[in-house]
Amino acid sequence: MPRQIILSGHEETLKPAITELIALYQLLEDKDIGTVYSYPPENVTTNRRHEKPKVILFFKSPKPIKKENTRTDRRYEAYVSFRLMNETSETITKTEVETIAQRIKSVFATPPLSWNRGKLFCTYSDWSKGYQFQLIVSSKEEAKKLIKALLKIQGHTPNWAFMNSIENEEAEESFDETPGKKNILGQAVNNPVKRRKIRTLFAYALMYLPPKVDPVVLISIDGRHQNPVVKV
């Protein structure tokens, strides 16, 4: 069965990507090109990103928000993650885990750091240091504030050459806060709100140490998790 590649997005954005994919396929079809790495092959065994400890910071809206087509009011939740590229699940120590937790407490929890979600899409990619952020924010300044705070956890300084942004020319129209309804089987169903403008606050942070399934609770200020590494 042939493999499928599914692309999503605006037509004008997808057209050049589709053209490049077709050209690449025609160029490489039926050719044995071996294995392609994005780094020197001698480093393959040491650059397995998925095996590196993963830190995830979670943020929540201050108040519950009604979810479309349900009777449930829930606090909106967002998260940002990064990898500890200089460690593995076997080499990281309890002391180093506590250090990460203390830094998160200092930067994000006392007081709780807030950031505004919006309609601007920003990325920050520094693969060698474990950063591959994709942020939906209200402005570039808001993205930079969050990126600076995240990098501070490991004592890194941002290189703004690694940051990019994509801004829709008609953002308020493309990501309407009141997108209307559709009639489905005689019932009015609300269209989902995309890129909702909302303020979020830091809530808790976890660390995953693969292949261990259960995460380490680094810090929790919303009462959701028990026995964190550090308390507020």
C-alpha positions in Angstrom: 0.0 0.0 0.0 1.5 3.4 -1.0 2.4 5.8 1.8 0.3 8.9 2.1 1.5 12.4 2.9 -1.2 14.6 4.4 -0.6 18.4 4.3 -2.9 21.0 5.9 -3.0 24.7 5.7 -3.9 27.6 3.3 -3.8 26.8 -0.4 -1.2 29.5 -1.2 1.1 28.2 1.5 0.7 24.6 0.4 1.3 25.1 -3.4 5.1 25.6 -3.2 5.5 22.8 -0.7 3.6 20.3 -2.9 5.7 21.3 -5.9 8.9 20.7 -4.0 7.7 17.3 -2.7 6.7 16.1 -6.2 10.1 17.2 -7.6 12.0 15.5 -4.8 10.0 12.3 -5.3 10.7 12.2 -9.0 14.4 12.8 -8.3 14.8 10.0 -5.8 12.2 7.5 -7.0 13.7 4.0 -7.3 17.1 5.2 -6.2 19.0 3.6 -3.3 20.4 6.7 -1.5 21.1 4.9 1.8 20.3 6.4 5.1 20.1 10.2 5.5 21.1 11.9 8.7 20.8 15.5 9.7 24.1 15.2 11.6 27.4 13.3 11.1 26.7 9.5 11.1 29.3 8.9 13.8 27.0 10.8 16.2 23.9 8.8 15.4 24.0 6.8 18.6 24.4 10.0 20.7 21.8 12.2 19.1 18.7 10.2 19.7 16.5 13.0 20.7 13.5 10.9 21.8 15.7 9.2 24.5 16.6 12.5 26.2 14.8 13.7 29.3 11.8 15.8 28.4 10.6 18.8 30.5 7.0 20.0 30.0 5.6 23.2 31.5 1.8 23.5 31.7 -0.2 26.7 31.7 -3.9 27.3 32.5 -6.4 30.1 32.0 -7.3 31.8 35.3 -11.0 31.0 34.8 -12.9 28.2 33.2 -14.0 28.6 29.6 -17.0 26.9 28.0 -16.0 24.3 25.4 -17.8 24.4 22.1 -20.8 22.0 21.8 -20.5 20.8 25.4 -22.0 21.7 28.7 -18.6 21.6 30.3 -16.6 24.6 31.5 -12.9 23.9 31.7 -9.8 26.0 32.2 -7.9 26.3 29.0 -4.6 24.5 29.1 -1.4 25.0 27.0 2.1 23.5 27.3 5.7 24.0 26.1 8.4 21.4 26.3 12.1 21.0 25.7 14.8 18.3 26.0 17.9 18.0 28.2 20.4 17.2 25.4 23.4 16.8 27.7 21.7 14.1 29.8 20.0 10.7 29.4 17.5 8.9 31.6 20.4 6.9 33.0 22.9 9.7 33.6 20.7 12.4 35.1 20.9 12.5 38.9 18.4 13.5 41.6 20.4 16.6 42.3 20.2 17.7 38.7 16.4 17.1 38.7 16.1 19.2 41.9 18.1 21.9 40.2 15.8 22.1 37.2 12.8 22.1 39.5 14.2 24.9 41.6 14.9 27.0 38.5 11.4 26.5 37.2 10.1 27.6 40.6 12.3 30.7 40.5 11.4 31.7 37.0 7.8 30.5 36.6 6.2 30.0 39.9 7.1 32.8 42.3 5.1 34.7 41.2 3.2 32.6 38.5 4.4 33.7 35.1 1.7 34.6 32.6 1.6 34.9 28.8 -1.0 35.8 26.3 -2.1 33.4 23.7 -3.2 35.0 20.4 -3.2 34.7 16.7 0.5 35.0 15.9 2.5 31.8 15.2 6.1 31.9 16.4 8.9 29.3 16.4 12.2 29.0 18.1 14.5 26.2 17.0 17.9 25.4 18.5 18.1 21.6 18.0 21.5 21.1 19.6 20.2 22.6 22.9 16.8 20.7 22.9 14.5 23.6 21.8 11.8 23.3 19.2 9.1 25.7 20.3 5.9 26.4 18.4 4.0 29.2 20.1 0.7 30.8 19.4 1.0 34.2 21.0 -0.5 37.7 20.9 2.8 39.4 19.8 6.5 38.8 19.1 7.3 40.5 22.4 5.1 38.0 24.2 6.9 35.1 22.4 10.3 36.6 23.3 9.3 36.9 27.0 8.3 33.3 27.1 11.4 32.0 25.2 13.7 34.0 27.5 12.1 32.5 30.6 12.3 28.9 29.2 15.9 29.2 28.2 16.8 30.6 31.6 15.9 27.2 33.2 19.2 25.8 31.6 21.1 29.1 31.8 21.0 29.7 28.1 20.7 33.0 26.2 18.4 33.3 23.3 19.8 33.7 19.8 17.0 35.6 18.0 18.3 34.3 14.6 16.6 31.0 15.6 13.2 32.7 16.0 10.7 33.0 13.2 7.1 34.2 13.0 4.2 33.7 10.6 1.5 36.4 10.7 -1.8 36.1 8.9 -2.7 39.3 7.0 -6.3 38.9 8.1 -5.9 37.2 11.4 -9.1 38.5 13.0 -11.0 37.1 10.0 -9.1 33.8 9.6 -9.3 33.1 13.3 -12.6 34.6 14.2 -13.6 34.5 17.8 -17.2 34.0 16.8 -17.0 31.6 13.8 -20.7 30.9 13.7 -22.6 27.6 13.4 -23.3 24.7 11.0 -26.5 22.8 10.7 -25.8 19.1 11.1 -28.7 16.6 11.1 -31.1 19.4 11.9 -29.0 20.6 14.9 -27.1 23.8 15.2 -23.4 23.0 16.0 -20.9 25.7 16.9 -17.7 25.9 14.8 -14.5 25.6 16.9 -12.7 28.8 17.9 -9.2 28.8 16.5 -6.4 30.6 18.2 -8.5 32.0 20.9 -7.2 35.1 22.7 -6.6 34.1 26.3 -4.3 34.8 29.2 -2.6 31.7 30.7 -0.7 31.2 34.0 2.0 28.7 34.9 0.4 25.7 36.7 2.8 22.8 36.9 5.9 21.1 35.3 6.7 17.4 34.7 9.9 15.6 33.6 9.7 12.4 31.5 12.6 10.0 31.6 12.1 7.4 28.8 11.3 4.6 28.8 9.8 5.3 32.2 6.1 6.0 31.7 5.2 7.9 34.9 6.6 11.4 34.9 8.5 13.1 37.7 6.4 16.0 39.1 8.9 18.9 39.3 6.5 21.5 40.7 2.8 22.0 41.0 1.1 25.2 42.1 -2.5 24.3 41.0 -2.9 21.4 43.4 -3.3 18.8 40.7 -0.2 16.7 41.5 1.0 15.4 44.8 4.6 15.1 46.1 6.4 17.4 43.7 10.2 17.6 43.8 10.0 21.2 45.1 7.1 23.0 46.8 6.0 26.6 46.5 
